[in-house]
């Protein structure tokens, strides 16, 4: 199975949300869930489609291709849905379901940005405004007007939802939310995410350990 959104899913670009891209080392799963009634599953040699849910086509293409590569590297046949599924079908639940079943897709992995938190950081070094003639004038004025040195930096933390569906049963078999700050490259993020996902799938007994 898988060991496995312009800036998320991007920024996935990250994924919209709009979208962001993440560093492999920052692909950390915050919470996960596994279907209790599902035993070990093997999609080896079977088709597994990737779907990045975002309105940004560039982000969608990058995310789906990256995840498809990671899936293929682990046994199944990864398929980027933007290349395989007509857009009008993907936007319709019933038609999409029929397409997946008809083309022999065994599983689907979806990726979506569910939250973006913004914070502003300043340099840790600060100085007073002017009045340096005496300690008291400096203390009275300068200490009351602290000015950060350098431009403030806005940091963005993305929460990314990853879901794994089994097409035959139509059931959600695994879900997880990961978090990353200031993603830089979607390919490296997805690779790290895929690794984290497969480890959790193995841990929960959904796929056999390698």
N, CA, C and O of each residue as an XYZ file, in Angstrom:
840
protein
N       0.867     -1.182      0.000
C       0.000      0.000      0.000
C       0.897      1.223      0.000
O       2.058      1.130     -0.397
N       0.385      2.372      0.437
C       1.197      3.566      0.426
C       2.024      3.660      1.687
O       1.506      3.446      2.783
N       3.283      3.972      1.556
C       4.025      4.312      2.763
C       3.812      5.796      2.776
O       4.239      6.835      3.277
N       2.865      5.295      1.901
C       2.119      6.423      1.505
C       0.764      6.048      1.256
O      -0.055      6.894      0.897
N      -1.133     23.089     -1.031
C      -1.510     22.609     -1.636
C      -0.498     23.216     -2.123
O      -0.197     23.062     -3.307
N      -0.087     29.038     -5.304
C       1.259     29.014     -5.621
C       2.079     29.080     -4.357
O       2.024     27.858     -4.221
N       2.851     29.492     -3.229
C       3.208     29.143     -1.859
C       2.376     28.100     -1.289
O       2.573     27.712     -0.138
N       0.750     26.023     -0.165
C       0.007     25.061      0.326
C      -1.027     24.898     -0.486
O      -1.878     24.043     -0.238
N      -0.771     21.899     -0.256
C      -1.751     21.900     -0.833
C      -1.345     22.846     -1.215
O      -1.987     23.510     -2.028
N      -0.753     25.119     -2.400
C       0.045     26.308     -1.828
C      -0.128     27.541     -2.201
O      -0.712     28.330     -2.944
N       1.073     27.273     -0.876
C       1.464     28.594     -0.587
C       2.575     28.637     -0.975
O       3.226     29.677     -0.871
N      -0.097     24.512     -0.746
C      -0.091     23.444     -0.947
C       0.607     23.713     -2.126
O       0.937     22.791     -2.872
N       2.253     25.573     -2.848
C       1.867     26.109     -4.028
C       2.451     26.704     -4.404
O       2.180     27.240     -5.479
N       1.764     24.181     -0.630
C       1.048     23.576     -0.489
C       0.589     23.083     -0.875
O      -0.277     22.447     -0.275
N      -2.552     23.787     -0.881
C      -3.858     23.319     -1.234
C      -4.898     24.277     -0.899
O      -6.077     24.018     -1.142
N      -6.101     26.518     -0.746
C      -7.018     26.913     -0.443
C      -7.780     27.186      0.151
O      -8.089     28.302      0.570
N      -8.362     25.937      0.344
C      -8.118     26.699      0.880
C      -7.690     27.222     -0.133
O      -8.602     27.425     -0.933
N      -7.072     27.425     -0.354
C      -6.424     27.597     -1.529
C      -5.413     26.676     -1.807
O      -5.340     26.204     -2.941
N      -4.567     26.330     -0.875
C      -3.540     25.477     -1.213
C      -2.265     25.758     -0.504
O      -2.164     26.898     -0.053
N      -0.798     24.555     -0.227
C       0.523     24.876      0.244
C       1.477     23.759      0.037
O       1.031     22.635     -0.196
N       2.764     23.976      0.105
C       3.748     22.944     -0.074
C       4.616     22.795      1.165
O       4.946     23.811      1.776
N       4.997     21.621      1.563
C       5.655     21.439      2.836
C       6.992     20.726      2.794
O       7.281     19.979      1.859
N       7.792     20.957      3.796
C       9.065     20.282      3.926
C       8.839     18.883      4.493
O       7.977     18.680      5.348
N       9.613     17.935      4.013
C       9.424     16.557      4.438
C       9.531     16.425      5.948
O       8.734     15.724      6.572
N      10.516     17.099      6.538
C      10.701     16.945      7.975
C       9.583     17.575      8.784
O       9.468     17.290      9.976
N       8.737     18.437      8.172
C       7.670     19.078      8.922
C       6.314     18.407      8.707
O       5.293     18.894      9.192
N       6.307     17.284      7.977
C       5.060     16.557      7.747
C       4.762     15.709      8.976
O       5.033     14.509      8.999
N       4.210     16.339      9.977
C       3.931     15.647     11.229
C       2.440     15.429     11.408
O       1.647     16.368     11.335
N       2.071     14.182     11.643
C       0.662     13.858     11.867
C       0.273     14.287     13.273
O       0.890     13.864     14.251
N      -0.757     15.132     13.374
C      -1.227     15.612     14.668
C      -2.251     14.662     15.269
O      -2.281     14.452     16.482
N      -3.090     14.088     14.410
C      -4.113     13.141     14.867
C      -4.463     12.197     13.732
O      -4.429     12.585     12.564
N      -4.799     10.966     14.069
C      -5.164      9.974     13.057
C      -6.342      9.131     13.548
O      -6.632      9.067     14.743
N      -7.013      8.486     12.585
C      -8.145      7.614     12.878
C      -8.135      6.471     11.883
O      -7.772      6.650     10.720
N      -8.537      5.297     12.343
C      -8.614      4.138     11.455
C      -9.930      3.422     11.675
O     -10.398      3.328     12.810
N     -10.537      2.913     10.612
C     -11.797      2.174     10.717
C     -11.567      0.937     11.570
O     -10.638      0.172     11.312
N     -12.387      0.733     12.565
C     -12.184     -0.394     13.481
C     -12.479     -1.764     12.891
O     -11.993     -2.774     13.398
N     -13.270     -1.808     11.826
C     -13.675     -3.099     11.258
C     -12.908     -3.461      9.995
O     -13.384     -4.271      9.199
N     -11.742     -2.883      9.797
C     -10.962     -3.151      8.591
C      -9.631     -3.810      8.970
O      -8.875     -3.308      9.802
N      -9.383     -4.936      8.334
C      -8.147     -5.643      8.610
C      -7.075     -5.257      7.609
O      -7.267     -4.301      6.857
N      -5.966     -5.954      7.569
C      -4.889     -5.650      6.612
C      -5.405     -5.638      5.177
O      -6.126     -6.547      4.767
N      -5.040     -4.615      4.418
C      -5.445     -4.472      3.023
C      -4.209     -4.346      2.149
O      -3.227     -3.716      2.542
N      -4.255     -4.939      0.977
C      -3.147     -4.798      0.041
C      -3.662     -4.265     -1.286
O      -4.547     -4.861     -1.899
N      -3.103     -3.131     -1.736
C      -3.452     -2.555     -3.025
C      -2.309     -2.759     -4.023
O      -2.245     -2.086     -5.052
N      -1.432     -3.670     -3.716
C      -0.288     -3.931     -4.590
C      -0.752     -4.226     -6.011
O      -1.582     -5.111     -6.223
N      -0.228     -3.497     -6.975
C      -0.583     -3.686     -8.379
C      -1.908     -3.095     -8.778
O      -2.260     -3.100     -9.958
N      -2.663     -2.578     -7.803
C      -3.980     -2.009     -8.103
C      -3.901     -0.486     -8.264
O      -2.935      0.145     -7.834
N      -4.930      0.089     -8.888
C      -4.970      1.533     -9.108
C      -5.431      2.273     -7.853
O      -6.450      1.938     -7.250
N      -4.651      3.288     -7.479
C      -5.006      4.143     -6.350
C      -4.929      5.592     -6.841
O      -3.853      6.082     -7.184
N      -6.073      6.267     -6.870
C      -6.126      7.640     -7.387
C      -5.860      8.665     -6.285
O      -6.217      8.449     -5.126
N      -5.232      9.775     -6.655
C      -4.981     10.870     -5.715
C      -5.838     12.061     -6.119
O      -5.916     12.410     -7.297
N      -6.476     12.679     -5.139
C      -7.342     13.833     -5.400
C      -6.986     14.964     -4.442
O      -7.181     14.842     -3.232
N      -6.465     16.059     -4.979
C      -6.171     17.246     -4.177
C      -7.357     18.188     -4.321
O      -7.652     18.666     -5.417
N      -8.029     18.448     -3.221
C      -9.230     19.282     -3.256
C      -8.845     20.751     -3.106
O      -8.623     21.231     -1.994
N      -8.769     21.454     -4.221
C      -8.397     22.855     -4.254
C      -8.833     23.468     -5.569
O      -8.908     22.770     -6.581
N      -9.124     24.761     -5.575
C      -9.539     25.453     -6.797
C      -8.333     25.858     -7.642
O      -8.488     26.222     -8.807
N      -7.143     25.796     -7.066
C      -5.920     26.182     -7.770
C      -5.400     24.981     -8.566
O      -4.926     24.005     -7.983
N      -5.490     25.053     -9.891
C      -5.099     23.922    -10.727
C      -3.615     23.605    -10.600
O      -3.239     22.433    -10.602
N      -2.767     24.619    -10.491
C      -1.334     24.373    -10.351
C      -1.046     23.586     -9.078
O      -0.229     22.665     -9.070
N      -1.724     23.963     -8.020
C      -1.548     23.284     -6.751
C      -2.049     21.853     -6.844
O      -1.399     20.914     -6.384
N      -3.226     21.711     -7.454
C      -3.800     20.374     -7.602
C      -2.866     19.446     -8.363
O      -2.615     18.319     -7.937
N      -2.354     19.924     -9.489
C      -1.456     19.106    -10.300
C      -0.217     18.692     -9.524
O       0.172     17.525     -9.541
N       0.401     19.647     -8.846
C       1.628     19.360     -8.102
C       1.393     18.352     -6.984
O       2.165     17.409     -6.813
N       0.320     18.560     -6.225
C       0.031     17.677     -5.097
C      -0.321     16.270     -5.559
O       0.179     15.288     -5.008
N      -1.184     16.170     -6.573
C      -1.605     14.852     -7.043
C      -0.449     14.075     -7.667
O      -0.314     12.874     -7.437
N       0.374     14.746     -8.446
C       1.511     14.070     -9.074
C       2.489     13.572     -8.017
O       2.985     12.448     -8.104
N       2.764     14.405     -7.022
C       3.707     14.016     -5.976
C       3.213     12.813     -5.191
O       3.973     11.880     -4.933
N       1.946     12.831     -4.814
C       1.404     11.706     -4.058
C       1.323     10.454     -4.919
O       1.581      9.353     -4.433
N       0.965     10.608     -6.195
C       0.888      9.455     -7.098
C       2.248      8.779     -7.222
O       2.333      7.551     -7.255
N       3.312      9.578     -7.289
C       4.659      9.018     -7.371
C       4.987      8.202     -6.128
O       5.543      7.108     -6.218
N       4.639      8.744     -4.976
C       4.928      8.049     -3.725
C       4.140      6.758     -3.611
O       4.651      5.761     -3.100
N       2.905      6.764     -4.081
C       2.074      5.561     -4.038
C       2.663      4.490     -4.956
O       2.785      3.327     -4.571
N       3.025      4.899     -6.174
C       3.602      3.961     -7.137
C       4.889      3.344     -6.604
O       5.156      2.163     -6.830
N       5.678      4.133     -5.904
C       6.949      3.644     -5.355
C       6.744      2.583     -4.279
O       7.688      1.909     -3.869
N       5.499      2.444     -3.826
C       5.211      1.503     -2.745
C       4.358      0.313     -3.164
O       3.822     -0.395     -2.311
N       4.229      0.086     -4.454
C       3.510     -1.104     -4.913
C       2.279     -0.888     -5.751
O       2.166     -1.493     -6.817
N       1.328     -0.038     -5.318
C       0.123      0.191     -6.129
C       0.468      1.026     -7.369
O       1.612      1.439     -7.560
N      -0.538      1.260     -8.194
C      -0.373      2.114     -9.377
C      -0.990      3.475     -9.072
O      -2.205      3.644     -9.167
N      -0.158      4.440     -8.709
C      -0.666      5.764     -8.368
C      -1.158      6.522     -9.594
O      -0.492      6.536    -10.629
N      -2.318      7.151     -9.477
C      -2.898      7.907    -10.592
C      -3.292      9.313    -10.136
O      -4.072      9.465     -9.196
N      -2.761     10.329    -10.794
C      -3.139     11.719    -10.510
C      -4.485     11.954    -11.175
O      -4.584     11.873    -12.399
N      -5.512     12.239    -10.407
C      -6.866     12.318    -10.963
C      -7.049     13.413    -12.006
O      -7.892     13.260    -12.891
N      -6.297     14.510    -11.943
C      -6.491     15.596    -12.909
C      -6.178     15.136    -14.331
O      -6.687     15.704    -15.297
N      -5.343     14.109    -14.459
C      -4.985     13.594    -15.774
C      -5.924     12.497    -16.249
O      -6.002     12.213    -17.444
N      -6.634     11.884    -15.317
C      -7.440     10.724    -15.676
C      -8.950     10.936    -15.643
O      -9.680     10.354    -16.446
N      -9.407     11.752    -14.732
C     -10.855     11.925    -14.572
C     -11.338     13.245    -15.168
O     -10.816     14.299    -14.805
N     -12.317     13.217    -16.069
C     -12.874     14.456    -16.629
C     -13.371     15.356    -15.498
O     -14.002     14.875    -14.557
N     -13.095     16.642    -15.582
C     -13.457     17.587    -14.531
C     -14.940     17.562    -14.192
O     -15.319     17.663    -13.025
N     -15.774     17.429    -15.210
C     -17.226     17.437    -14.979
C     -17.691     16.208    -14.204
O     -18.729     16.242    -13.543
N     -16.934     15.141    -14.283
C     -17.278     13.934    -13.543
C     -16.816     14.029    -12.096
O     -17.519     13.600    -11.180
N     -15.646     14.586    -11.902
C     -15.088     14.684    -10.551
C     -15.923     15.576     -9.648
O     -15.952     15.379     -8.434
N     -16.608     16.564    -10.238
C     -17.415     17.480     -9.437
C     -18.790     16.927     -9.080
O     -19.534     17.547     -8.319
N     -19.131     15.748     -9.633
C     -20.413     15.115     -9.368
C     -20.173     13.809     -8.619
O     -19.533     12.898     -9.144
N     -20.679     13.718     -7.410
C     -20.419     12.553     -6.566
C     -20.783     11.233     -7.216
O     -19.972     10.307     -7.241
N     -22.005     11.135     -7.748
C     -22.463      9.883     -8.337
C     -21.640      9.504     -9.568
O     -21.254      8.348     -9.735
N     -21.379     10.487    -10.425
C     -20.616     10.220    -11.643
C     -19.170      9.831    -11.320
O     -18.588      8.963    -11.970
N     -18.604     10.491    -10.305
C     -17.237     10.177     -9.903
C     -17.151      8.748     -9.381
O     -16.221      8.009     -9.703
N     -18.131      8.376     -8.576
C     -18.160      7.016     -8.023
C     -18.229      5.983     -9.134
O     -17.525      4.974     -9.102
N     -19.086      6.243    -10.122
C     -19.228      5.318    -11.238
C     -17.923      5.219    -12.032
O     -17.529      4.137    -12.465
N     -17.261      6.364    -12.216
C     -16.013      6.380    -12.987
C     -14.934      5.578    -12.277
O     -14.232      4.782    -12.901
N     -14.802      5.788    -10.976
C     -13.793      5.055    -10.217
C     -14.018      3.545    -10.318
O     -13.086      2.781    -10.569
N     -15.262      3.133    -10.118
C     -15.581      1.711    -10.157
C     -15.361      1.120    -11.547
O     -14.821      0.022    -11.686
N     -15.784      1.855    -12.571
C     -15.691      1.368    -13.953
C     -14.261      1.232    -14.442
O     -13.961      0.346    -15.243
N     -13.376      2.098    -13.970
C     -11.984      2.070    -14.414
C     -11.077      1.226    -13.514
O      -9.862      1.186    -13.709
N     -11.669      0.563    -12.543
C     -10.886     -0.346    -11.716
C     -10.041      0.296    -10.631
O      -9.059     -0.293    -10.180
N     -10.409      1.488    -10.212
C      -9.669      2.150     -9.125
C     -10.047      1.479     -7.811
O     -11.226      1.394     -7.469
N      -9.060      1.011     -7.088
C      -9.310      0.288     -5.838
C      -9.360      1.198     -4.621
O     -10.083      0.933     -3.661
N      -8.593      2.261     -4.671
C      -8.562      3.167     -3.521
C      -8.355      4.608     -3.948
O      -7.903      4.873     -5.062
N      -8.683      5.532     -3.068
C      -8.514      6.960     -3.348
C      -7.895      7.638     -2.132
O      -8.308      7.398     -0.997
N      -6.905      8.482     -2.377
C      -6.290      9.269     -1.314
C      -6.601     10.733     -1.602
O      -6.257     11.241     -2.670
N      -7.239     11.405     -0.673
C      -7.556     12.825     -0.859
C      -6.706     13.677      0.073
O      -6.358     13.254      1.175
N      -6.375     14.883     -0.383
C      -5.579     15.825      0.405
C      -6.268     17.184      0.341
O      -6.650     17.640     -0.736
N      -6.424     17.824      1.483
C      -7.099     19.124      1.509
C      -6.595     19.965      2.686
O      -6.400     19.444      3.784
N      -6.388     21.249      2.457
C      -6.014     22.163      3.533
C      -7.290     22.536      4.272
O      -8.245     23.011      3.657
N      -7.317     22.332      5.563
C      -8.532     22.596      6.336
C      -8.416     23.836      7.223
O      -9.425     24.325      7.731
N      -7.197     24.351      7.416
C      -7.050     25.539      8.258
C      -5.699     26.196      8.009
O      -4.715     25.518      7.715
N      -5.658     27.530      8.128
C      -4.413     28.279      7.990
C      -4.332     29.272      9.145
O      -5.215     30.115      9.304
N      -3.286     29.175      9.941
C      -3.105     30.082     11.075
C      -1.928     31.011     10.767
O      -0.861     30.546     10.366
N      -2.117     32.322     10.953
C      -1.076     33.301     10.657
C      -0.549     33.958     11.924
O      -1.320     34.315     12.814
N       0.763     34.114     12.000
C       1.390     34.822     13.119
C       2.468     35.734     12.551
O       3.039     35.439     11.501
N       2.749     36.831     13.230
C       3.782     37.771     12.788
C       4.938     37.749     13.772
O       4.743     37.897     14.978
N       6.139     37.565     13.249
C       7.319     37.516     14.098
C       8.243     38.691     13.780
O       8.391     39.084     12.622
N       8.862     39.247     14.827
C       9.815     40.339     14.671
C      11.189     39.881     15.145
O      11.325     38.865     15.828
N      12.190     40.646     14.772
C      13.527     40.339     15.247
C      13.546     40.434     16.764
O      12.848     41.261     17.350
N      14.337     39.596     17.389
C      14.411     39.614     18.848
C      15.238     40.793     19.347
O      15.228     41.084     20.543
N      15.953     41.478     18.456
C      16.772     42.620     18.846
C      16.000     43.916     18.643
O      15.539     44.177     17.531
N      15.841     44.749     19.694
C      15.070     45.985     19.610
C      15.849     47.153     20.199
O      16.705     46.956     21.061
N      15.557     48.376     19.738
C      16.238     49.586     20.232
C      15.225     50.674     20.508
O      14.094     50.596     20.026
N      15.604     51.697     21.279
C      14.723     52.832     21.558
C      14.734     53.804     20.390
O      15.524     53.642     19.460
N      13.863     54.819     20.425
C      13.707     55.751     19.310
C      14.922     56.653     19.106
O      15.564     56.567     18.059
N      15.264     57.523     20.075
C      16.404     58.425     19.874
C      17.001     58.851     21.224
O      17.923     58.195     21.710
N      16.530     59.870     21.808
C      16.922     60.466     23.087
C      17.963     59.715     23.927
O      17.647     59.111     24.952
N      19.211     59.775     23.456
C      20.269     59.048     24.163
C      21.153     59.952     25.036
O      22.112     59.470     25.638
N      20.842     61.267     25.112
C      21.716     62.200     25.829
C      21.936     61.818     27.289
O      23.032     61.973     27.829
N      20.894     61.324     27.905
C      21.047     60.889     29.289
C      20.262     59.608     29.503
O      19.351     59.269     28.747
N      20.641     58.926     30.539
C      19.976     57.666     30.822
C      18.493     57.856     31.052
O      17.679     57.067     30.573
N      18.131     58.915     31.795
C      16.733     59.129     32.144
C      15.872     59.519     30.945
O      14.736     59.063     30.815
N      16.433     60.383     30.052
C      15.646     60.739     28.875
C      15.484     59.517     27.963
O      14.441     59.319     27.340
N      16.547     58.704     27.904
C      16.476     57.487     27.108
C      15.471     56.511     27.707
O      14.641     55.930     27.008
N      15.570     56.352     29.016
C      14.687     55.401     29.689
C      13.230     55.826     29.581
O      12.347     55.008     29.322
N      12.988     57.142     29.787
C      11.620     57.663     29.781
C      10.974     57.576     28.397
O       9.790     57.261     28.279
N      11.756     57.858     27.354
C      11.205     57.868     25.996
C      11.497     56.577     25.231
O      10.601     55.947     24.669
N      12.748     56.213     25.228
C      13.150     55.057     24.439
C      12.486     53.763     24.839
O      12.045     52.993     23.986
N      12.412     53.520     26.128
C      11.828     52.270     26.585
C      10.334     52.191     26.304
O       9.752     51.106     26.286
N       9.717     53.352     26.085
C       8.279     53.374     25.804
C       7.988     53.277     24.310
O       6.831     53.156     23.909
N       9.038     53.330     23.482
C       8.842     53.288     22.032
C       9.769     52.257     21.402
O      10.601     52.593     20.560
N       9.627     51.036     21.802
C      10.455     49.967     21.262
C      10.107     49.707     19.798
O       8.943     49.562     19.427
N      11.148     49.654     18.990
C      10.950     49.472     17.552
C      11.665     48.207     17.088
O      12.869     48.070     17.304
N      10.965     47.303     16.470
C      11.620     46.098     15.983
C      12.568     46.422     14.839
O      12.271     47.289     14.017
N      13.696     45.743     14.778
C      14.636     45.929     13.674
C      14.311     44.926     12.581
O      14.132     43.740     12.856
N      14.236     45.391     11.359
C      13.930     44.510     10.244
C      12.439     44.407     10.002
O      11.628     44.797     10.841
N      12.095     43.882      8.854
C      10.689     43.729      8.492
C      10.060     42.565      9.247
O      10.719     41.553      9.483
N       8.803     42.696      9.623
C       8.137     41.576     10.296
C       7.952     40.429      9.312
O       7.796     40.648      8.111
N       7.968     39.249      9.812
C       7.794     38.072      8.969
C       6.506     37.370      9.335
O       6.280     37.026     10.495
N       5.664     37.158      8.339
C       4.414     36.451      8.574
C       4.640     34.962      8.374
O       5.083     34.514      7.317
N       4.328     34.226      9.400
C       4.481     32.775      9.338
C       3.102     32.137      9.228
O       2.168     32.542      9.919
N       2.981     31.155      8.370
C       1.707     30.486      8.170
C       1.830     29.008      8.508
O       2.740     28.318      8.049
N       0.902     28.548      9.313
C       0.868     27.143      9.678
C      -0.374     26.520      9.075
O      -1.490     26.982      9.316
N      -0.181     25.472      8.293
C      -1.278     24.822      7.597
C      -1.650     23.496      8.243
O      -0.787     22.707      8.627
N      -2.953     23.271      8.354
C      -3.461     21.977      8.819
C      -3.966     21.255      7.582
O      -4.822     21.778      6.869
N      -3.451     20.064      7.317
C      -3.774     19.329      6.102
C      -4.438     18.001      6.417
O      -3.924     17.189      7.185
N      -5.582     17.807      5.807
C      -6.359     16.597      6.017
C      -6.049     15.595      4.906
O      -6.109     15.933      3.724
N      -5.721     14.372      5.289
C      -5.467     13.301      4.332
C      -6.416     12.150      4.641
O      -6.493     11.701      5.785
N      -7.139     11.669      3.631
C      -8.106     10.590      3.813
C      -7.816      9.455      2.844
O      -7.380      9.683      1.715
N      -8.061      8.233      3.295
C      -7.877      7.060      2.435
C      -9.208      6.321      2.359
O      -9.752      5.903      3.381
N      -9.729      6.162      1.146
C     -11.009      5.485      0.923
C     -10.810      4.196      0.137
O      -9.981      4.119     -0.769
N     -11.593      3.188      0.509
C     -11.612      1.952     -0.247
C     -12.822      2.026     -1.174
O     -13.951      2.159     -0.701
N     -12.605      1.941     -2.484
C     -13.688      2.115     -3.453
C     -14.682      0.970     -3.441
O     -15.884      1.206     -3.571
N     -14.227     -0.244     -3.292
C     -15.134     -1.399     -3.320
C     -16.207     -1.310     -2.244
O     -17.382     -1.563     -2.507
N     -15.801     -0.950     -1.036
C     -16.757     -0.842      0.065
C     -17.324      0.557      0.193
O     -18.365      0.754      0.820
N     -16.640      1.539     -0.403
C     -17.069      2.932     -0.302
C     -16.777      3.534      1.053
O     -17.244      4.630      1.362
N     -16.005      2.827      1.866
C     -15.754      3.273      3.238
C     -14.453      4.070      3.403
O     -13.475      3.872      2.681
N     -14.487      4.964      4.370
C     -13.281      5.663      4.799
C     -12.537      4.684      5.689
O     -13.086      4.207      6.682
N     -11.301      4.383      5.346
C     -10.556      3.423      6.164
C      -9.473      4.075      7.018
O      -9.022      3.486      8.001
N      -9.054      5.282      6.653
C      -8.036      5.979      7.453
C      -8.160      7.481      7.244
O      -8.468      7.938      6.143
N      -7.918      8.248      8.308
C      -7.945      9.708      8.218
C      -6.848     10.280      9.110
O      -6.548      9.731     10.170
N      -6.260     11.376      8.676
C      -5.222     11.997      9.479
C      -5.117     13.486      9.188
O      -5.434     13.934      8.086
N      -4.674     14.246     10.174
C      -4.442     15.685     10.001
C      -2.991     15.961     10.348
O      -2.524     15.624     11.435
N      -2.283     16.578      9.410
C      -0.885     16.928      9.632
C      -0.754     18.442      9.681
O      -1.673     19.161      9.291
N       0.377     18.921     10.156
C       0.584     20.359     10.304
C       1.970     20.739      9.806
O       2.934     20.004     10.022
N       2.073     21.874      9.146
C       3.370     22.343      8.674
C       3.401     23.862      8.704
O       2.370     24.514      8.538
N       4.588     24.425      8.919
C       4.751     25.873      8.957
C       5.668     26.327      7.835
O       6.736     25.755      7.621
N       5.240     27.362      7.119
C       6.021     27.914      6.012
C       6.530     26.841      5.048
O       7.742     26.676      4.909
N       5.643     26.114      4.385
C       6.068     25.082      3.445
C       6.886     25.665      2.302
O       6.647     26.789      1.860
N       7.838     24.900      1.838
C       8.713     25.392      0.773
C       8.591     24.602     -0.528
O       8.707     25.169     -1.614
N       8.361     23.314     -0.421
C       8.311     22.482     -1.622
C       7.285     21.372     -1.470
O       7.360     20.578     -0.533
N       6.328     21.315     -2.385
C       5.253     20.333     -2.262
C       5.712     18.905     -2.428
O       5.200     17.996     -1.775
N       6.688     18.708     -3.312
C       7.185     17.356     -3.525
C       7.799     16.760     -2.280
O       7.498     15.619     -1.927
N       8.659     17.516     -1.603
C       9.294     16.997     -0.400
C       8.293     16.846      0.729
O       8.412     15.931      1.544
N       7.299     17.739      0.787
C       6.277     17.615      1.831
C       5.456     16.352      1.643
O       5.258     15.578      2.580
N       4.978     16.152      0.409
C       4.138     14.983      0.135
C       4.913     13.694      0.392
O       4.348     12.712      0.872
N       6.187     13.699      0.077
C       7.004     12.517      0.335
C       7.057     12.231      1.827
O       6.906     11.086      2.252
N       7.272     13.275      2.619
C       7.291     13.099      4.065
C       5.937     12.703      4.607
O       5.837     11.897      5.531
N       4.886     13.279      4.021
C       3.529     12.961      4.449
C       3.209     11.506      4.158
O       2.645     10.804      4.998
N       3.571     11.058      2.967
C       3.304      9.667      2.582
C       4.001      8.702      3.538
O       3.429      7.684      3.928
N       5.214      9.021      3.906
C       5.960      8.170      4.834
C       5.278      8.113      6.191
O       5.156      7.047      6.795
N       4.835      9.275      6.662
C       4.155      9.328      7.959
C       2.836      8.572      7.921
O       2.475      7.890      8.880
N       2.113      8.694      6.804
C       0.820      8.020      6.659
C       0.997      6.515      6.662
O       0.280      5.809      7.371
N       1.946      6.013      5.878
C       2.108      4.561      5.786
C       2.557      3.977      7.117
O       2.155      2.870      7.472
N       3.375      4.697      7.847
C       3.805      4.199      9.156
C       2.619      4.055     10.092
O       2.534      3.101     10.865
N       1.697      5.024     10.012
C       0.521      4.941     10.877
C      -0.419      3.836     10.415
O      -1.047      3.169     11.238
N      -0.520      3.639      9.094
C      -1.353      2.552      8.563
C      -0.822      1.201      9.044
O      -1.589      0.310      9.410
N       0.485      1.070      9.036
C       1.108     -0.167      9.509
C       0.864     -0.344     11.003
O       0.528     -1.432     11.470
N       1.038      0.735     11.733
C       0.857      0.686     13.188
C      -0.553      0.273     13.565
O      -0.750     -0.461     14.533
N      -1.538      0.743     12.801
C      -2.945      0.436     13.086
C      -3.397     -0.884     12.439
O      -4.566     -1.254     12.543
N      -2.501     -1.575     11.790
C      -2.821     -2.876     11.216
C      -3.639     -2.855      9.955
O      -4.245     -3.867      9.600
N      -3.678     -1.717      9.252
C      -4.449     -1.628      8.013
C      -3.669     -2.147      6.814
O      -4.259     -2.599      5.833
N      -2.368     -2.084      6.892
C      -1.525     -2.627      5.830
C      -0.408     -3.450      6.474
O      -0.002     -3.167      7.601
N       0.080     -4.448      5.777
C       1.143     -5.280      6.344
C       2.448     -4.503      6.437
O       2.755     -3.681      5.574
N       3.204     -4.768      7.479
C       4.491     -4.104      7.643
C       5.505     -4.694      6.673
O       5.511     -5.893      6.394
N       6.367     -3.805      6.168
C       7.410     -4.263      5.227
C       8.667     -4.615      5.988
O       9.661     -5.021      5.385
